[in-house]
């Protein structure tokens, strides 16, 4: 294993949890508990969509679920999403197999105990600043940003910069050029 900057320069895929990583962890049940309102960071979303556009595989594995979440991930172009997932390691292994990915060149961002097994399996485990202590100990990199406050953007931007893939176009999330 090389140093962190050398390893992210080889990254081909990103895997992330949702609640506590892409959000601050707060959820508000709606529709009798069938769905949830979550607040997302627009810059995190842009970075996800940008990584997908640049050819990276992006996977979300979460115990969370709901049509609103599914819709958000589809709009961002997420390669694969496992929602309502209670066996994250199995989902991750399926993702690796389906897309012929090497776990050593994959980043996994998690924030809590259910993420530890997946973090141990990838070459580049990372977490937001407010992840639980056990996850911070397992991470090779702890973002200075909290979940839902730019942590996802932080790791994606660093990775793409290391590969000279950042800021190569000015397209928006839905593929409309900026003016």
C-alpha positions as YAML, in Angstrom:
chain: A
units: angstrom
residues:
- id: 1
  name: UNK
  ca: [0.00, 0.00, 0.00]
- id: 2
  name: UNK
  ca: [1.42, 3.33, -1.08]
- id: 3
  name: UNK
  ca: [0.68, 6.64, 0.58]
- id: 4
  name: UNK
  ca: [-2.84, 8.06, 0.44]
- id: 5
  name: UNK
  ca: [-2.21, 10.53, -2.40]
- id: 6
  name: UNK
  ca: [-0.59, 7.83, -4.55]
- id: 7
  name: UNK
  ca: [-3.49, 5.45, -3.91]
- id: 8
  name: UNK
  ca: [-6.23, 7.94, -4.77]
- id: 9
  name: UNK
  ca: [-4.39, 8.60, -8.03]
- id: 10
  name: UNK
  ca: [-5.28, 4.98, -8.94]
- id: 11
  name: UNK
  ca: [-8.92, 5.07, -7.79]
- id: 12
  name: UNK
  ca: [-11.52, 3.82, -10.28]
- id: 13
  name: UNK
  ca: [-14.67, 3.71, -8.13]
- id: 14
  name: UNK
  ca: [-16.43, 5.37, -5.20]
- id: 15
  name: UNK
  ca: [-18.81, 3.68, -2.80]
- id: 16
  name: UNK
  ca: [-20.74, 5.66, -0.23]
- id: 17
  name: UNK
  ca: [-23.32, 5.33, 2.48]
- id: 18
  name: UNK
  ca: [-26.12, 7.94, 2.49]
- id: 19
  name: UNK
  ca: [-27.31, 8.99, 5.94]
- id: 20
  name: UNK
  ca: [-24.42, 10.59, 7.79]
- id: 21
  name: UNK
  ca: [-22.23, 10.76, 4.67]
- id: 22
  name: UNK
  ca: [-24.26, 12.35, 1.87]
- id: 23
  name: UNK
  ca: [-26.50, 13.91, 4.54]
- id: 24
  name: UNK
  ca: [-26.00, 15.07, 8.12]
- id: 25
  name: UNK
  ca: [-27.92, 11.99, 9.25]
- id: 26
  name: UNK
  ca: [-31.18, 13.78, 9.96]
- id: 27
  name: UNK
  ca: [-34.28, 12.22, 8.45]
- id: 28
  name: UNK
  ca: [-37.93, 13.21, 8.60]
- id: 29
  name: UNK
  ca: [-40.43, 10.40, 7.94]
- id: 30
  name: UNK
  ca: [-43.23, 11.24, 5.49]
- id: 31
  name: UNK
  ca: [-46.03, 9.28, 3.86]
- id: 32
  name: UNK
  ca: [-46.53, 7.12, 6.95]
- id: 33
  name: UNK
  ca: [-42.84, 6.18, 7.11]
- id: 34
  name: UNK
  ca: [-42.68, 4.98, 3.50]
- id: 35
  name: UNK
  ca: [-40.28, 7.77, 2.59]
- id: 36
  name: UNK
  ca: [-38.01, 10.31, 4.26]
- id: 37
  name: UNK
  ca: [-36.96, 13.90, 3.74]
- id: 38
  name: UNK
  ca: [-33.19, 14.31, 3.73]
- id: 39
  name: UNK
  ca: [-31.09, 17.42, 3.19]
- id: 40
  name: UNK
  ca: [-28.22, 17.06, 0.72]
- id: 41
  name: UNK
  ca: [-25.25, 19.26, -0.06]
- id: 42
  name: UNK
  ca: [-25.38, 20.53, -3.66]
- id: 43
  name: UNK
  ca: [-21.58, 20.45, -3.97]
- id: 44
  name: UNK
  ca: [-21.51, 16.78, -2.92]
- id: 45
  name: UNK
  ca: [-24.13, 16.08, -5.57]
- id: 46
  name: UNK
  ca: [-22.23, 17.95, -8.24]
- id: 47
  name: UNK
  ca: [-19.04, 16.02, -7.45]
- id: 48
  name: UNK
  ca: [-20.86, 12.69, -7.68]
- id: 49
  name: UNK
  ca: [-22.42, 13.58, -11.04]
- id: 50
  name: UNK
  ca: [-19.09, 14.93, -12.28]
- id: 51
  name: UNK
  ca: [-17.23, 11.74, -11.31]
- id: 52
  name: UNK
  ca: [-19.80, 9.63, -13.14]
- id: 53
  name: UNK
  ca: [-19.48, 11.86, -16.20]
- id: 54
  name: UNK
  ca: [-15.69, 11.43, -16.11]
- id: 55
  name: UNK
  ca: [-16.13, 7.64, -16.23]
- id: 56
  name: UNK
  ca: [-15.83, 6.63, -12.58]
- id: 57
  name: UNK
  ca: [-18.17, 4.04, -11.14]
- id: 58
  name: UNK
  ca: [-20.19, 5.39, -8.21]
- id: 59
  name: UNK
  ca: [-22.14, 3.08, -5.96]
- id: 60
  name: UNK
  ca: [-24.39, 3.86, -3.00]
- id: 61
  name: UNK
  ca: [-25.02, 1.21, -0.37]
- id: 62
  name: UNK
  ca: [-27.41, 2.23, 2.35]
- id: 63
  name: UNK
  ca: [-29.87, 0.89, 4.85]
- id: 64
  name: UNK
  ca: [-31.86, 4.00, 3.96]
- id: 65
  name: UNK
  ca: [-34.59, 3.88, 1.36]
- id: 66
  name: UNK
  ca: [-37.35, 5.88, -0.25]
- id: 67
  name: UNK
  ca: [-38.51, 7.17, -3.60]
- id: 68
  name: UNK
  ca: [-37.02, 10.61, -2.93]
- id: 69
  name: UNK
  ca: [-33.59, 9.09, -2.28]
- id: 70
  name: UNK
  ca: [-33.84, 6.83, -5.31]
- id: 71
  name: UNK
  ca: [-34.84, 9.80, -7.48]
- id: 72
  name: UNK
  ca: [-31.88, 11.87, -6.24]
- id: 73
  name: UNK
  ca: [-29.39, 9.10, -7.00]
- id: 74
  name: UNK
  ca: [-30.85, 8.60, -10.48]
- id: 75
  name: UNK
  ca: [-30.59, 12.34, -11.22]
- id: 76
  name: UNK
  ca: [-26.93, 12.27, -10.20]
- id: 77
  name: UNK
  ca: [-26.30, 9.29, -12.49]
- id: 78
  name: UNK
  ca: [-25.12, 6.95, -9.73]
- id: 79
  name: UNK
  ca: [-23.92, 3.74, -11.38]
- id: 80
  name: UNK
  ca: [-25.53, 1.35, -8.88]
- id: 81
  name: UNK
  ca: [-27.60, 1.81, -5.73]
- id: 82
  name: UNK
  ca: [-28.43, -0.74, -3.06]
- id: 83
  name: UNK
  ca: [-31.11, 0.83, -0.88]
- id: 84
  name: UNK
  ca: [-32.71, -0.73, 2.19]
- id: 85
  name: UNK
  ca: [-29.57, -2.89, 2.26]
- id: 86
  name: UNK
  ca: [-28.86, -4.85, 5.40]
- id: 87
  name: UNK
  ca: [-25.84, -6.76, 4.02]
- id: 88
  name: UNK
  ca: [-23.48, -4.08, 2.74]
- id: 89
  name: UNK
  ca: [-20.52, -6.39, 2.16]
- id: 90
  name: UNK
  ca: [-22.58, -8.66, -0.09]
- id: 91
  name: UNK
  ca: [-23.83, -5.67, -2.08]
- id: 92
  name: UNK
  ca: [-20.29, -4.33, -2.41]
- id: 93
  name: UNK
  ca: [-18.96, -7.68, -3.64]
- id: 94
  name: UNK
  ca: [-21.77, -7.82, -6.22]
- id: 95
  name: UNK
  ca: [-20.84, -4.31, -7.39]
- id: 96
  name: UNK
  ca: [-17.16, -5.30, -7.74]
- id: 97
  name: UNK
  ca: [-18.10, -8.40, -9.69]
- id: 98
  name: UNK
  ca: [-20.64, -6.73, -11.97]
- id: 99
  name: UNK
  ca: [-18.28, -3.91, -12.96]
- id: 100
  name: UNK
  ca: [-15.03, -5.92, -12.74]
- id: 101
  name: UNK
  ca: [-13.55, -3.58, -10.15]
- id: 102
  name: UNK
  ca: [-10.58, -4.08, -7.86]
- id: 103
  name: UNK
  ca: [-11.31, -3.37, -4.20]
- id: 104
  name: UNK
  ca: [-7.76, -2.01, -3.82]
- id: 105
  name: UNK
  ca: [-8.55, 0.91, -6.13]
- id: 106
  name: UNK
  ca: [-11.93, 1.68, -4.60]
- id: 107
  name: UNK
  ca: [-12.84, 4.39, -2.09]
- id: 108
  name: UNK
  ca: [-15.53, 3.59, 0.48]
- id: 109
  name: UNK
  ca: [-16.94, 6.44, 2.55]
- id: 110
  name: UNK
  ca: [-18.88, 5.47, 5.64]
- id: 111
  name: UNK
  ca: [-19.74, 7.02, 8.97]
- id: 112
  name: UNK
  ca: [-20.96, 4.33, 11.36]
- id: 113
  name: UNK
  ca: [-20.60, 0.74, 12.58]
- id: 114
  name: UNK
  ca: [-22.46, -0.88, 9.61]
- id: 115
  name: UNK
  ca: [-19.75, 0.53, 7.30]
- id: 116
  name: UNK
  ca: [-16.75, -1.01, 9.06]
- id: 117
  name: UNK
  ca: [-16.75, -4.35, 7.23]
- id: 118
  name: UNK
  ca: [-16.84, -2.64, 3.84]
- id: 119
  name: UNK
  ca: [-14.15, -0.18, 4.88]
- id: 120
  name: UNK
  ca: [-11.87, -3.07, 5.84]
- id: 121
  name: UNK
  ca: [-12.36, -4.65, 2.41]
- id: 122
  name: UNK
  ca: [-11.36, -1.66, 0.22]
- id: 123
  name: UNK
  ca: [-7.97, -0.12, -0.36]
- id: 124
  name: UNK
  ca: [-9.08, 3.41, 0.44]
- id: 125
  name: UNK
  ca: [-11.50, 3.70, 3.38]
- id: 126
  name: UNK
  ca: [-12.48, 7.29, 4.21]
- id: 127
  name: UNK
  ca: [-15.03, 9.07, 6.38]
- id: 128
  name: UNK
  ca: [-16.57, 12.44, 7.24]
- id: 129
  name: UNK
  ca: [-15.24, 14.47, 10.17]
- id: 130
  name: UNK
  ca: [-18.21, 13.50, 12.35]
- id: 131
  name: UNK
  ca: [-18.04, 9.74, 11.78]
- id: 132
  name: UNK
  ca: [-18.08, 7.55, 14.90]
- id: 133
  name: UNK
  ca: [-14.73, 6.87, 16.59]
- id: 134
  name: UNK
  ca: [-14.45, 3.30, 15.29]
- id: 135
  name: UNK
  ca: [-14.92, 4.44, 11.70]
- id: 136
  name: UNK
  ca: [-12.40, 7.25, 12.09]
- id: 137
  name: UNK
  ca: [-9.88, 4.71, 13.38]
- id: 138
  name: UNK
  ca: [-10.54, 2.44, 10.36]
- id: 139
  name: UNK
  ca: [-10.24, 5.28, 7.84]
- id: 140
  name: UNK
  ca: [-7.08, 6.15, 5.96]
- id: 141
  name: UNK
  ca: [-8.44, 9.66, 5.54]
- id: 142
  name: UNK
  ca: [-10.86, 11.66, 7.69]
- id: 143
  name: UNK
  ca: [-12.32, 14.60, 5.78]
- id: 144
  name: UNK
  ca: [-12.28, 17.98, 7.47]
- id: 145
  name: UNK
  ca: [-15.96, 18.21, 6.44]
- id: 146
  name: UNK
  ca: [-18.92, 16.63, 8.20]
- id: 147
  name: UNK
  ca: [-21.44, 14.31, 6.58]
- id: 148
  name: UNK
  ca: [-23.82, 16.27, 4.36]
- id: 149
  name: UNK
  ca: [-21.50, 19.27, 4.56]
- id: 150
  name: UNK
  ca: [-19.00, 18.59, 1.78]
- id: 151
  name: UNK
  ca: [-17.22, 15.37, 2.82]
- id: 152
  name: UNK
  ca: [-18.21, 13.57, -0.39]
- id: 153
  name: UNK
  ca: [-17.08, 16.51, -2.55]
- id: 154
  name: UNK
  ca: [-13.80, 16.62, -0.62]
- id: 155
  name: UNK
  ca: [-12.75, 13.05, -1.41]
- id: 156
  name: UNK
  ca: [-14.04, 13.05, -4.99]
- id: 157
  name: UNK
  ca: [-12.36, 16.36, -5.79]
- id: 158
  name: UNK
  ca: [-9.05, 15.26, -4.24]
- id: 159
  name: UNK
  ca: [-9.15, 12.01, -6.21]
- id: 160
  name: UNK
  ca: [-9.99, 13.59, -9.53]
- id: 161
  name: UNK
  ca: [-7.37, 16.31, -9.00]
- id: 162
  name: UNK
  ca: [-4.77, 13.61, -8.32]
- id: 163
  name: UNK
  ca: [-5.69, 12.08, -11.69]
- id: 164
  name: UNK
  ca: [-5.90, 15.42, -13.53]
- id: 165
  name: UNK
  ca: [-9.62, 14.81, -14.14]
- id: 166
  name: UNK
  ca: [-11.08, 17.71, -12.13]
- id: 167
  name: UNK
  ca: [-12.61, 20.81, -13.79]
- id: 168
  name: UNK
  ca: [-12.37, 19.44, -17.32]
- id: 169
  name: UNK
  ca: [-15.83, 20.69, -18.32]
- id: 170
  name: UNK
  ca: [-18.42, 23.14, -17.07]
- id: 171
  name: UNK
  ca: [-21.50, 20.96, -17.40]
- id: 172
  name: UNK
  ca: [-24.14, 21.01, -14.70]
- id: 173
  name: UNK
  ca: [-25.52, 17.98, -12.94]
- id: 174
  name: UNK
  ca: [-28.13, 17.34, -15.61]
- id: 175
  name: UNK
  ca: [-25.62, 17.91, -18.41]
- id: 176
  name: UNK
  ca: [-26.48, 21.52, -19.30]
- id: 177
  name: UNK
  ca: [-23.49, 23.75, -20.02]
- id: 178
  name: UNK
  ca: [-22.92, 26.65, -17.65]
- id: 179
  name: UNK
  ca: [-23.06, 30.15, -19.14]
...
